[in-house]
Amino acid sequence: MAWKARSIMSQREEFVALAEAGASSIAELCVRFGISRQTGHKWLRRHRSQGASGLVDRSRRPKSSPGR
C-alpha cells in the first residue's frame, strides 16, 4: 500500500478545520499533527486574521539589517 502524498497546506487546512470544529482540543491536535502548541496557535491566529493565505510559509529573512 502506497503512502498518500499530502501537501503542507492541506495538512494546515485540515488542522484549522478540526480545531475550529472543536472535535478535539488544540493540544491533542498538535500531538496528532506533530507540531508544537505554539505553532498550532500561530496557524489558528493567522487563519482567523488572513484566511487561507495566512497559512502559507513566510520568509525568515529579516526586514532590515542595521549592521550590514
C-alpha positions as CSV (number, residue, x, y, z in Angstrom):
1,M,0.0,0.0,0.0
2,A,1.5,3.3,-1.0
3,W,1.6,6.4,1.2
4,K,-0.6,9.3,0.3
5,A,1.4,12.4,-0.6
6,R,-0.1,15.4,1.2
7,S,0.9,19.0,0.8
8,I,1.8,21.1,3.8
9,M,-1.0,23.5,3.0
10,S,-3.6,20.6,3.1
11,Q,-2.3,19.5,6.5
12,R,-2.5,23.0,7.9
13,E,-6.0,23.5,6.4
14,E,-7.1,20.2,8.0
15,F,-5.6,21.2,11.4
16,V,-7.5,24.5,11.3
17,A,-10.8,22.9,10.3
18,L,-10.5,20.3,13.1
19,A,-9.6,22.9,15.6
20,E,-12.5,25.2,14.7
21,A,-14.9,22.3,14.7
22,G,-14.0,21.7,18.3
23,A,-13.9,17.9,17.9
24,S,-10.6,17.7,19.8
25,S,-8.5,20.0,22.0
26,I,-5.8,22.0,20.3
27,A,-3.2,20.1,22.4
28,E,-4.4,16.8,21.1
29,L,-4.4,18.0,17.5
30,C,-0.9,19.3,17.9
31,V,0.3,15.9,19.0
32,R,-1.6,14.2,16.2
33,F,0.0,16.6,13.6
34,G,3.4,16.5,15.1
35,I,3.6,20.3,15.8
36,S,4.1,22.4,18.9
37,R,1.2,24.0,20.6
38,Q,2.8,27.4,19.9
39,T,2.8,26.6,16.2
40,G,-0.8,25.4,16.3
41,H,-2.0,28.6,17.9
42,K,0.1,30.6,15.4
43,W,-1.7,28.9,12.5
44,L,-5.1,29.5,14.0
45,R,-4.4,33.1,14.7
46,R,-3.1,33.7,11.2
47,H,-6.1,31.9,9.6
48,R,-8.5,34.0,11.6
49,S,-6.9,37.2,10.6
50,Q,-5.9,36.5,7.0
51,G,-7.8,33.5,5.9
52,A,-6.2,30.7,3.9
53,S,-3.4,32.9,2.8
54,G,-2.2,33.2,6.4
55,L,-1.2,29.5,6.3
56,V,1.4,30.0,3.6
57,D,5.1,29.8,4.7
58,R,6.6,33.2,5.3
59,S,10.2,34.3,4.7
60,R,12.6,34.2,7.6
61,R,14.7,37.0,6.2
62,P,14.8,40.0,8.5
63,K,13.1,43.1,7.3
64,S,16.2,45.2,7.9
65,S,19.8,44.5,8.7
66,P,21.2,47.5,10.6
67,G,24.7,46.1,10.9
68,R,25.1,45.3,7.2
